[in-house]
Amino acid sequence: MRRWTLAEIETVRSMYPEAHTADIAALLGRTLSQVYNKAFGLGLHKSDEYLASDAAARIQRGKQHPNMIASRIKPGTPPWNKGRKGVNGYSATRFKPGALSGAAAKHIQKIGTERVNADGVLDRKVNATGHRETDWQSVHSLVWIAANGPVPQGHVVVFKSGMKTIDADAITPDKLECLSRAELMQRNSYHNRYPPEVTKLVQLKGAITRQVNRISRETANQGIQA
C-alpha cells in the first residue's frame, strides 16, 4: 500500500472536519477506508457545523425524510420477542439454520428495497449475498446502465447540476451524466467550495507531489545510467 506523504496527511488534517470524505479520497487518489483510517489515527472528527449542514445531510434526513420517520421505533413499543421463552436451551432470538422465517424474515430487506444512504443518495437492493458493496447500488447508476450499458472503468455516474433527487420515478437518463474522476474533480472545484487557505493548501500539495515525482524519476534514471 502506498505510504502517506506529509502533504497528504496535512490535506486530511485540514480538510476532514469540513469536507466530504469522498472528495478528499478522490483528491488524494485513495479509498474511503484509507482516508477514514488515517483521520481516525490522527484523532480527527467532523465538525458540529459540518454535521449540521446540508453537506452532511444526516441530521436533516433523519428529521425530514418520510421513510426514516416512518421506520422509527415509537416510544412505548414492546419488543417483538417480549414474553417468549427459549427453545431447547437456545434464546428465542436465535436464527435457525436454513430458510429464514418469522421474525428473521421480517428483518431481511428484500431485493428491490430502496433506501437513502448516508450520502443522501437513493440505493436499491439488487442482490442478497450479505455484502453491502455488491447488494446495494445507487438507483441513478442503475438507470444510466439500463440506458447506456456498463459504466466505463475510472468513471462515475452523477446527476447533472441541480437535478439530484431521491424520488425513484424522477430519476431519468436525461438527468444523468457519466464523468471521469478527473472531470468530476474539475466540476467540484475546490476553488469554489472551500476557503482560500484550504485551496492554497491543495495547490501546495499538488506542487509538492509533482516535485517529489520528478525527483524520483530523475533518481531512477541516474541509477539506470550508472
C-alpha positions as CSV (number, residue, x, y, z in Angstrom):
1,M,0.0,0.0,0.0
2,R,1.3,3.5,-0.9
3,R,2.8,5.3,2.1
4,W,1.2,8.5,3.3
5,T,3.2,11.6,2.5
6,L,3.4,14.6,4.8
7,A,1.5,16.7,2.3
8,E,-1.3,14.1,2.1
9,I,-1.5,14.0,5.9
10,E,-1.8,17.8,6.1
11,T,-4.5,17.7,3.5
12,V,-6.5,15.2,5.5
13,R,-5.9,17.1,8.7
14,S,-7.1,20.5,7.3
15,M,-10.0,19.3,5.2
16,Y,-11.5,16.3,7.1
17,P,-13.5,18.3,9.6
18,E,-15.4,20.4,7.0
19,A,-15.3,18.3,3.7
20,H,-16.9,15.2,2.2
21,T,-14.6,12.3,2.9
22,A,-15.3,11.1,-0.7
23,D,-13.9,14.4,-2.0
24,I,-10.8,14.0,0.0
25,A,-10.3,10.4,-1.2
26,A,-10.8,11.5,-4.8
27,L,-8.3,14.3,-4.4
28,L,-5.6,12.1,-3.0
29,G,-6.4,9.1,-5.2
30,R,-7.1,6.9,-2.1
31,T,-10.0,4.8,-1.0
32,L,-12.6,6.0,1.5
33,S,-11.5,3.4,4.1
34,Q,-7.9,4.7,3.8
35,V,-9.0,8.3,4.5
36,Y,-11.3,7.3,7.3
37,N,-8.5,5.2,8.9
38,K,-6.0,8.0,8.6
39,A,-8.4,10.5,10.1
40,F,-9.1,8.1,13.0
41,G,-5.4,7.7,13.6
42,L,-5.0,11.5,13.6
43,G,-7.9,11.8,16.1
44,L,-9.9,13.9,13.6
45,H,-13.7,14.3,13.7
46,K,-16.3,16.0,11.5
47,S,-17.1,19.5,13.0
48,D,-20.5,20.1,14.5
49,E,-21.1,22.7,11.8
50,Y,-20.5,20.2,9.1
51,L,-22.7,17.5,10.6
52,A,-25.5,20.0,11.0
53,S,-25.1,21.4,7.4
54,D,-26.8,20.3,4.2
55,A,-23.5,18.9,3.0
56,A,-23.6,16.2,5.6
57,A,-27.4,15.9,5.4
58,R,-27.6,13.2,8.1
59,I,-29.4,15.3,10.7
60,Q,-31.9,16.8,8.3
61,R,-32.7,13.5,6.6
62,G,-33.3,11.9,10.0
63,K,-35.7,14.8,10.8
64,Q,-37.5,15.2,7.5
65,H,-37.2,12.1,5.2
66,P,-40.6,10.3,5.4
67,N,-39.1,6.8,5.1
68,M,-36.8,7.4,8.1
69,I,-39.6,8.9,10.1
70,A,-41.9,6.0,9.4
71,S,-39.3,3.4,10.3
72,R,-38.5,4.9,13.7
73,I,-39.5,2.8,16.8
74,K,-42.2,4.6,18.6
75,P,-41.9,5.2,22.3
76,G,-43.6,2.5,24.3
77,T,-43.5,-0.1,21.5
78,P,-42.9,-3.5,23.1
79,P,-40.0,-5.7,21.7
80,W,-41.2,-8.3,19.2
81,N,-39.9,-11.2,21.4
82,K,-41.5,-9.9,24.7
83,G,-42.8,-12.9,26.7
84,R,-41.1,-15.6,24.5
85,K,-39.2,-18.3,26.2
86,G,-36.1,-20.1,25.0
87,V,-36.4,-23.4,23.0
88,N,-34.1,-26.4,23.7
89,G,-31.9,-24.1,25.7
90,Y,-31.5,-21.5,22.9
91,S,-32.8,-18.0,23.0
92,A,-35.9,-17.2,21.1
93,T,-34.0,-14.6,19.2
94,R,-31.6,-17.2,17.7
95,F,-32.0,-17.7,13.9
96,K,-32.3,-21.3,12.9
97,P,-30.2,-22.8,10.1
98,G,-31.8,-22.9,6.7
99,A,-34.5,-20.7,5.2
100,L,-35.4,-17.6,7.1
101,S,-38.9,-17.4,8.5
102,G,-40.9,-15.5,11.1
103,A,-39.1,-12.6,12.8
104,A,-35.8,-13.3,10.9
105,A,-37.6,-13.0,7.5
106,K,-39.1,-9.7,8.6
107,H,-35.7,-8.2,9.3
108,I,-34.2,-9.2,6.0
109,Q,-34.8,-6.5,3.3
110,K,-35.9,-7.9,0.1
111,I,-34.3,-7.4,-3.3
112,G,-35.8,-4.2,-4.8
113,T,-36.0,-2.5,-1.4
114,E,-34.9,1.2,-1.6
115,R,-33.2,3.3,1.0
116,V,-31.4,6.7,1.3
117,N,-27.8,6.1,2.2
118,A,-25.5,8.3,4.4
119,D,-24.6,10.5,1.5
120,G,-28.2,11.3,0.6
121,V,-28.3,9.0,-2.4
122,L,-31.2,6.6,-3.2
123,D,-29.9,3.0,-3.2
124,R,-31.7,-0.2,-4.3
125,K,-31.0,-3.7,-3.2
126,V,-30.1,-5.8,-6.2
127,N,-28.5,-8.9,-4.6
128,A,-28.8,-10.9,-1.4
129,T,-25.2,-12.1,-0.8
130,G,-24.8,-10.3,2.5
131,H,-22.2,-7.9,1.2
132,R,-23.2,-4.3,1.2
133,E,-20.8,-3.3,-1.5
134,T,-22.5,-5.6,-4.0
135,D,-26.0,-6.0,-2.6
136,W,-26.9,-2.3,-2.9
137,Q,-26.4,0.0,-5.9
138,S,-27.4,3.6,-6.4
139,V,-30.6,3.9,-8.4
140,H,-29.2,6.6,-10.6
141,S,-26.4,4.3,-11.7
142,L,-28.8,1.5,-12.4
143,V,-30.9,3.9,-14.5
144,W,-27.9,5.0,-16.5
145,I,-26.6,1.4,-17.0
146,A,-30.1,0.3,-18.2
147,A,-30.0,3.1,-20.9
148,N,-26.3,3.1,-21.8
149,G,-24.6,-0.2,-20.7
150,P,-21.8,-0.7,-18.1
151,V,-20.1,2.3,-16.6
152,P,-16.5,2.6,-18.1
153,Q,-13.7,1.9,-15.7
154,G,-12.5,5.1,-14.0
155,H,-15.8,6.8,-14.5
156,V,-18.8,7.5,-12.3
157,V,-22.5,8.3,-12.9
158,V,-23.7,11.5,-11.3
159,F,-26.7,13.8,-11.5
160,K,-26.4,16.9,-13.7
161,S,-26.2,20.1,-11.8
162,G,-29.4,20.9,-9.9
163,M,-31.1,17.6,-10.8
164,K,-30.3,15.4,-7.8
165,T,-33.3,13.7,-6.3
166,I,-34.3,10.7,-4.1
167,D,-37.6,10.2,-6.0
168,A,-37.0,7.0,-8.0
169,D,-39.7,7.9,-10.5
170,A,-38.0,11.2,-11.2
171,I,-34.5,9.7,-11.8
172,T,-34.3,9.5,-15.7
173,P,-31.3,9.2,-18.1
174,D,-31.6,12.8,-19.2
175,K,-30.8,14.0,-15.7
176,L,-27.6,11.9,-15.5
177,E,-24.1,12.1,-16.9
178,C,-21.1,9.8,-16.9
179,L,-17.9,11.6,-15.9
180,S,-14.3,10.5,-15.5
181,R,-13.0,11.0,-12.0
182,A,-10.8,13.9,-13.3
183,E,-13.9,15.6,-14.8
184,L,-15.8,15.1,-11.6
185,M,-12.9,16.8,-9.7
186,Q,-13.0,19.7,-12.1
187,R,-16.7,20.1,-11.7
188,N,-16.4,20.1,-7.9
189,S,-13.7,22.7,-8.0
190,Y,-12.2,23.4,-4.6
191,H,-11.7,27.0,-5.7
192,N,-15.4,27.4,-5.3
193,R,-16.2,25.0,-2.5
194,Y,-13.5,25.7,0.2
195,P,-11.9,28.8,1.8
196,P,-8.8,30.3,0.2
197,E,-6.4,28.8,2.8
198,V,-7.7,25.3,2.0
199,T,-7.4,26.0,-1.7
200,K,-3.8,27.1,-1.3
201,L,-3.0,24.0,0.7
202,V,-4.4,21.8,-2.0
203,Q,-2.4,23.6,-4.6
204,L,0.7,23.3,-2.4
205,K,0.1,19.6,-2.0
206,G,-0.1,19.2,-5.8
207,A,3.1,21.2,-6.3
208,I,5.0,19.1,-3.7
209,T,3.7,15.9,-5.2
210,R,4.9,16.9,-8.7
211,Q,8.3,17.8,-7.4
212,V,8.6,14.5,-5.5
213,N,7.6,12.6,-8.6
214,R,10.1,14.5,-10.7
215,I,13.0,13.9,-8.3
216,S,12.1,10.2,-8.0
217,R,12.1,9.8,-11.8
218,E,15.5,11.6,-12.1
219,T,17.0,9.5,-9.3
220,A,15.7,6.3,-11.0
221,N,17.1,7.4,-14.4
222,Q,20.5,8.2,-12.8
223,G,20.6,4.7,-11.3
224,I,19.8,3.1,-14.6
225,Q,22.6,5.1,-16.4
226,A,25.1,4.3,-13.6
